[in-house]
Amino acid sequence: MFGGLLVALSLPPWGFWPLAFVGIIVFETALGESPDRGMRFRYGWLFAAGWLVPGMVWMWFLTAPGYIAAAAIFAAFHGLAAMIAPTGVWRVVGRPAAHTVAEALRFCFPFGGVPLASLAISQSAGPLVGIARVGGAVLLTWVTFQIGFALAGPSPAVPAFARRSHRGASGAPHGMFAILAVVVVIVVAAIAPEGQATGKSLRVAVVQGGGPKAHTPPTSTTARPMARRTTPAHSPDRRASPSATSKQPAPCSPRTIWMSWCGRRT
């Protein structure tokens, strides 16, 4: 749970983004090389609970039961990820992949997807945020997990002094290959084309609101002045409305999964 609390501190509004890696290292160290399935689930659940309970605490003011249910369900996703991930030397590759799938799953299930307090958001102020430009939140999540697990996982070689205290210990190159894959992703994100100006303009009307429950009754004295201030002078080419008032794709549909991958929302 302490590792999860460190991840929580990497999220806004705290924003200590390096703590996300430290928290994952603490989690991997506590989990160890070959724990049993029950221990893996418990540790995975506690890690995610320590991260998500404080990270989503603002939900308490919207719906206390929903906050408790969401935190418990999403923590269970990571408990299952820890349980099904491989052990031994392959854990350094399997655990980041499994926990990334858990994060991607909660982007679209349940409740149509609740991508709150995500690991990708923790890196919004860090140097890796450019990865989201080419692979969205999912790829940034995997890179963050992979770095943390690789730093705490098996090393390519075991020094002589360590072999004296741990007889039979040997190195494994899996973590090194995982870090090389991360380096490739970072390089691709750095050199990927950024696009160029087209010389065209686009009028976009952005509507801020919370859905029907937050609407001001049309008969109130404040509704008419507000309507005058928010009515655009020209007809917009595009309109961005709140999710509660705009038509959204079905949960876990191919379109939703694709938008989650690309880090976009309509």
N, C-alpha and C positions, 0 to 999 in steps of 0.2 A: 504493500500500500504506500510506503514511503516513496518508492519510485514513481507511482502514479501521482502523488502530491507534487513531486518535482515537475512532472509533465504539466500539471494544472498551472503551475506558476509560469510556465512558458507561454500560456495563452493570454490574449488580451483580457482584462486591462493591464495585467502585470507585465507580460511581454518579455520575460527573461528567456529568450528563445534557446540559448545553449542548454538550459536545464532539461529540455526535451531529450537530448542525447544522454545526459547524466541519468535521468529517470529510467530510460530504457536499459542503460548499463546496469543500474541497480536491480531492475527486474530480472534481467538475464542472469546476473550473478546469484540472485536469490533462488532462481529456478533451477540452476545447475544443469549438469550434462544429461542425466538420465533419471528424472523423477517419475514416479508412477502417475497414472492417468488422473486419479483423484487429486493429487497434489498439483498437477498442472492446471486443472480446472480452477481449483481454489486460488492459486497464485495469480492466474490470469484474470479471474473475476476481481480479486482484491486490487490488482494493479489498475484495471480499468475503472473500478469504483473510486479509487483515490484520485484519479484523473478527472472523471466525468461528474462526480457529485459536486465538487466545488466549481468545476468549469461550467455547469449548467444550472447553477444555483438560482439564477434570475428567473428560471421557470417557476419557482415556488410562488412568485407573486401573480402568475397567470393561472396555474393549476397545481396545487400541492400534490394531489394524487398522481397526476400526469408526470410531474417531476420525479417522484419516487419510482413510478413504473418505468419511465424512460431510462433512468440511470441504472436500474436493476437489469432491464432487458439488454441494454447496450453493453453492460459489463459482462453479461452472460455470453454475448457474441465473442468477446475476447477470451472468456474462459474456455469456450469451445475451440477457439483458434489455438490456444496454448495446448489444449488436450490432444488435438489431431495433428499438430505439427510434429515433425520427426525429432528424434533425440540423437545423441551422439554427435559426430562431426557435421552431419548434415543439418543440424539445428540452426547453424549460422545462416543458412539459406532458407530453410523451411519456415522458421518462426517469423521472419519479416514478411514473407509471402502470405502466411496464414493470417497474421494480424492486419495486413493491408486489405485482404479480402473481407475481414470483419468490418473494417472502416467503410469499404465500398458498399457493403451490404446495408449498413445503417444509413447510407445516403439515399436509399430507396425503399427501405422496409424497417419497421412497420410505420404506420401513420403516413404513408406516402413518402417517407424519407425525412430524417431529421439530422441534417449535417451540422450539428451544433458542437462546439468545443472540439473540433476535429484536430488531428495532429498536423494537418496541412496548415491550419490557421496559426498554429504555434510558430511557424516559420515565416509568417508574413512580414516580419521585420528583420529577418535574417538574410544571409547572402545566397541561400538556395532558392529563394522565392521565384527566381526566373525559370526554374524547372516547370512551374505551373503553366508557363506560356506554351510549352510544347507537349506536356502530358497531363495537365490539369492537377486537381487535388489528389487524385489516386497515385500518380507517379511521384509527386512530392511526398506523399505519405510513405510510399515504399522506400524512397531514398532515406528518409529520416529514420525509419525502423532499421533499414539495412546498415546504416552507419553505426547506430547504437549497438545492435546485436553483434556486428563484426568486431567492434572495439572490445567487447566483453567476451567474445567467443574464442574458439581454439586458435592459437597462433600458428603461423607457418612452421616455426621451429621452437623447441623447448631448450632453454639454456641449461648448461651442465649443472649449475647449482640447484635448479628446479628439479632436474632428474634425480639428484641425490636425495631430495626429500620426498619425491613422488616417483618411486621406482616403476618403470614401465611406461612412463609418460612419453608421448611422442607428438610431434607437430602434425598439422593438417593444413593443406593449402586452400581449403574451401573459403575461409574468410578473406584471404588475399584476393581470390578470384571475384568474390562478391564486391570488395572495395574497388577493384578494377572496373566492374560493371557500373558502379556508381560514378566513377570518374568519367567513363564514356558518356553517361547521361548528362553530367554537368557540362562537359565539353560541347556536346550537341546542343544543349540549351543555350550555351554562350554564343555559338556561331550560327544558330538557326536564323533564317531571314526574319526581319521585323516588319516587312511590308514597306510600302512607299505611298506617298500622297497621290491621290487620284485627281485632285483638283475639283472634286465635287463636294457639295455640302448636303447635310441631312438634318432636318428638324426632328427632334425627339422630345416628346412630352413625358416627363417622369412624374408619376402620381404617387405620393407618399400616403400611406394609410394602413389601417389594420383590418380592413374588411367591413362588412355591414355593422358590426357591433360598435365600431369606432366612428361611424358616420354621424354628423350633426343633423338633427331633424330639420327638414326643409322649411319648417314654419318658424324656426328660431330667428332671433334678431341678428345672430352672427353668421347664419348660413348664407344670406344674400351678399354681404360684403366679401365673405370668403370665396364665394363662387365668382365674383367679379375679379378678384385677385388671381384666381387659379385658371381662369379661362384664357387660353392662348390667343394671342393676337392673330396668328395665322394657323391654318390647318396643318397639324404635324404630319410628317411622313411615317413616323413610328410612335407608338405609345407603349410605355412600360408601366404596367399596373401592378398593385400588390398581388401576392399569390392567392389571397383569400377572395379576390374579386375577378381574377382572370382565369381562363380555362387552362388547366395544367394537364400534361400527359399522364397516362395511367402509371401507378407505381410499378417499378421494375419492368416497364416496357422497354423495348430496344432504344427508343428515343431518350427515355430518362437515363438509362445506363450510359448512353453515348454522351449526354450533356454532363453527367457526373464526371465522366472520364475527361472531358474537355474543360471542366471547371466553369461551365456556363449555365445560366438559368434564363428562361424566358419569362 
